[in-house]
């Protein structure tokens, strides 16, 4: 039994290192989403920080600021959703071998 516990601890430490490496890699990735047919583009990183917002000239209408705001929100939310999806996918790959959880 002590050998099994030792193996379990080694596996846990290895998984922790892999998760840390995966998280660092994810933080450097960039996720880009657009709305309004490409009129608004937002880029975020894996840390969920907004890197840039790109607007076409045509979308900047002083008479319709609300539409521009809605497009920015939509593009930002989609970029953040992509970052979350990539994070979940990475976690699934890391924990996929656990068979649904720890055996205790």
Rosetta silent file (secondary structure, phi, psi, omega in degrees, C-alpha in Angstrom):
SEQUENCE: XXXXXXXXXXXXXXXXXXXXXXXXXXXXXXXXXXXXXXXXXXXXXXXXXXXXXXXXXXXXXXXXXXXXXXXXXXXXXXXXXXXXXXXXXXXXXXXXXXXXXXXX
SCORE:     score description
SCORE:     0.000 S_00000001
   1 L     0.000  -41.439  179.107    0.000    0.000    0.000 S_00000001
   2 H   -59.277  -34.639  178.050    2.791    2.545    0.762 S_00000001
   3 H   -64.960  -37.668  177.816    4.141    2.070   -2.779 S_00000001
   4 H   -64.729  -40.248  178.960    0.745    2.881   -4.231 S_00000001
   5 H   -65.469  -39.644  178.288    0.556    6.084   -2.201 S_00000001
   6 H   -63.351  -44.288  177.695    4.032    7.047   -3.398 S_00000001
   7 H   -62.880  -40.717  178.808    3.012    6.448   -7.017 S_00000001
   8 H   -62.349  -42.187  178.398   -0.159    8.439   -6.509 S_00000001
   9 H   -64.506  -40.953  178.009    1.836   11.366   -5.089 S_00000001
  10 H   -63.145  -42.511  178.644    4.263   11.248   -8.032 S_00000001
  11 H   -63.421  -41.883  179.724    1.359   11.252  -10.477 S_00000001
  12 H   -63.607  -41.895  179.082   -0.249   14.185   -8.670 S_00000001
  13 H   -66.300  -40.290  178.035    3.008   16.164   -8.751 S_00000001
  14 H   -63.489  -43.891  179.287    3.495   15.392  -12.450 S_00000001
  15 H   -63.359  -39.843  179.173   -0.073   16.481  -13.200 S_00000001
  16 H   -62.292  -43.073  178.102    0.432   19.689  -11.225 S_00000001
  17 H   -62.960  -43.113  179.660    3.565   20.512  -13.253 S_00000001
  18 H   -63.490  -39.754  179.494    1.731   19.773  -16.511 S_00000001
  19 H   -66.424  -39.858  177.995   -1.178   21.971  -15.459 S_00000001
  20 H   -64.477  -42.441  178.223    1.156   24.836  -14.565 S_00000001
  21 H   -65.141  -42.739  178.875    2.932   24.527  -17.917 S_00000001
  22 H   -63.328  -39.987  179.188   -0.392   24.343  -19.734 S_00000001
  23 H   -64.770  -42.858  178.061   -1.686   27.413  -17.896 S_00000001
  24 H   -61.597  -42.707  178.648    1.439   29.402  -18.803 S_00000001
  25 H   -63.547  -42.826 -179.964    1.065   28.368  -22.436 S_00000001
  26 H   -62.362  -38.979 -178.659   -2.620   29.288  -22.408 S_00000001
  27 H   -62.418  -25.730 -179.034   -1.870   32.719  -20.947 S_00000001
  28 H   -89.045  -11.695  179.947    0.281   33.562  -23.973 S_00000001
  29 L   -74.504  153.634 -179.829   -2.356   32.539  -26.514 S_00000001
  30 E  -117.171  135.617  179.599   -4.481   35.143  -28.226 S_00000001
  31 E  -120.484  125.437 -174.835   -8.192   34.775  -28.926 S_00000001
  32 E  -120.503  135.352  176.616   -9.812   37.049  -31.484 S_00000001
  33 E  -137.989  151.426 -179.314  -13.511   37.515  -32.168 S_00000001
  34 E  -127.119  158.701  174.267  -15.438   39.881  -34.400 S_00000001
  35 E  -141.715  168.841 -179.951  -18.991   41.193  -34.554 S_00000001
  36 L    62.821   37.955 -179.867  -20.981   43.307  -36.956 S_00000001
  37 L    64.503   28.469  179.288  -19.608   41.436  -39.947 S_00000001
  38 L    94.972    2.843 -179.185  -16.051   42.240  -38.897 S_00000001
  39 L   -68.648  -28.764  178.394  -16.735   45.888  -38.070 S_00000001
  40 E  -126.770  131.702  178.198  -15.567   45.302  -34.496 S_00000001
  41 E  -131.518  133.428  179.854  -12.725   42.984  -33.537 S_00000001
  42 E  -126.656  136.645  176.723  -11.552   42.236  -30.006 S_00000001
  43 E  -118.671  134.074  175.465   -8.467   40.261  -28.977 S_00000001
  44 E  -128.816  162.732  174.774   -7.949   38.801  -25.495 S_00000001
  45 E  -106.264  179.536 -178.813   -5.279   36.563  -24.032 S_00000001
  46 L   -67.212  -13.602  174.912   -5.616   33.447  -21.913 S_00000001
  47 L   -88.000    4.803 -179.974   -5.461   35.580  -18.772 S_00000001
  48 L    64.329   36.298  174.193   -8.692   37.194  -20.023 S_00000001
  49 L  -101.272  135.872  177.527   -7.041   40.549  -20.546 S_00000001
  50 E   -74.609  124.959 -178.809   -8.221   42.649  -23.477 S_00000001
  51 E   -92.526  -39.665  179.392   -5.255   43.171  -25.777 S_00000001
  52 E  -163.941  156.659  173.587   -6.862   45.369  -28.419 S_00000001
  53 E  -127.187  127.098 -178.394  -10.117   46.583  -29.904 S_00000001
  54 E  -118.048  128.107 -179.090  -10.227   47.269  -33.626 S_00000001
  55 E  -121.477  140.446  171.680  -13.049   49.285  -35.209 S_00000001
  56 L   -82.729  156.131 -178.818  -13.778   49.997  -38.842 S_00000001
  57 H   -59.562  -37.589 -175.251  -14.520   53.597  -39.717 S_00000001
  58 H   -64.783  -27.103 -175.961  -18.041   52.748  -40.854 S_00000001
  59 H   -80.497  -13.164 -178.436  -19.103   51.432  -37.440 S_00000001
  60 L   -89.699   91.667 -179.616  -18.326   54.717  -35.682 S_00000001
  61 L  -116.554  110.255 -178.232  -21.636   56.555  -36.003 S_00000001
  62 L   -58.372  -21.490  179.597  -22.116   59.372  -33.479 S_00000001
  63 L   -82.279  -12.109 -176.452  -25.862   58.976  -33.956 S_00000001
  64 L  -139.701   60.531  179.612  -25.808   55.305  -32.890 S_00000001
  65 H   -62.848  -35.776 -178.009  -23.328   54.863  -30.050 S_00000001
  66 H   -60.513  -38.440  178.673  -25.456   52.089  -28.518 S_00000001
  67 H   -63.623  -43.381  178.806  -24.955   49.836  -31.547 S_00000001
  68 H   -61.612  -43.643  178.467  -21.179   50.274  -31.310 S_00000001
  69 H   -60.620  -44.378  179.415  -21.266   49.472  -27.603 S_00000001
  70 H   -62.715  -39.898  179.181  -23.323   46.329  -28.264 S_00000001
  71 H   -66.243  -39.727  178.085  -20.907   45.185  -30.975 S_00000001
  72 H   -64.659  -44.249  178.745  -17.921   45.674  -28.675 S_00000001
  73 H   -61.713  -45.106 -178.677  -19.632   43.701  -25.902 S_00000001
  74 H   -61.775  -45.717 -179.547  -20.568   40.890  -28.319 S_00000001
  75 H   -66.447  -40.584  179.730  -17.038   40.575  -29.721 S_00000001
  76 H   -64.310  -45.919  179.572  -15.479   40.730  -26.252 S_00000001
  77 H   -61.979  -38.399  179.080  -17.803   38.067  -24.867 S_00000001
  78 H   -68.054  -41.491  177.937  -17.073   35.764  -27.805 S_00000001
  79 H   -63.241  -40.749  177.817  -13.303   36.178  -27.420 S_00000001
  80 H   -67.206  -36.147  176.807  -13.594   35.427  -23.690 S_00000001
  81 H   -62.567  -40.995  177.691  -15.761   32.378  -24.470 S_00000001
  82 H   -62.072  -42.094  178.668  -13.024   31.121  -26.798 S_00000001
  83 H   -63.692  -42.199  177.855  -10.433   31.576  -24.027 S_00000001
  84 H   -63.357  -41.735  179.995  -12.657   29.679  -21.568 S_00000001
  85 H   -62.527  -42.622  178.764  -13.192   26.887  -24.089 S_00000001
  86 H   -64.471  -38.503  178.396   -9.438   26.533  -24.640 S_00000001
  87 H   -65.597  -44.574  178.977   -8.884   26.435  -20.872 S_00000001
  88 H   -63.515  -39.605  178.992  -11.556   23.765  -20.406 S_00000001
  89 H   -63.627  -42.281  178.768  -10.102   21.744  -23.265 S_00000001
  90 H   -63.357  -43.990 -179.914   -6.638   21.917  -21.712 S_00000001
  91 H   -64.435  -37.864  178.396   -7.984   20.845  -18.319 S_00000001
  92 H   -62.929  -40.872  177.983   -9.862   17.971  -19.934 S_00000001
  93 H   -65.326  -39.289 -177.434   -6.686   16.726  -21.562 S_00000001
  94 H   -69.941  -39.832 -173.711   -4.799   16.985  -18.273 S_00000001
  95 H  -100.528    0.287 -177.771   -7.405   15.226  -16.155 S_00000001
  96 H   -58.359  -30.293 -178.181   -8.731   12.826  -18.790 S_00000001
  97 H   -82.001    0.142 -177.717   -6.654    9.965  -17.454 S_00000001
  98 H   -81.919  -12.891  179.037   -8.134   10.169  -13.983 S_00000001
  99 L    66.665   34.787  175.607  -11.216    8.197  -14.918 S_00000001
 100 L    95.390   -3.088  176.976  -13.631   10.627  -13.297 S_00000001
 101 L   151.286 -179.377  178.842  -11.713   11.380  -10.131 S_00000001
 102 L   -79.058  147.660 -176.029   -9.274   10.189   -7.534 S_00000001
 103 L   -81.627   35.895  176.618   -9.724    6.625   -6.267 S_00000001
 104 L  -140.610    0.000    0.000  -10.294    7.605   -2.641 S_00000001
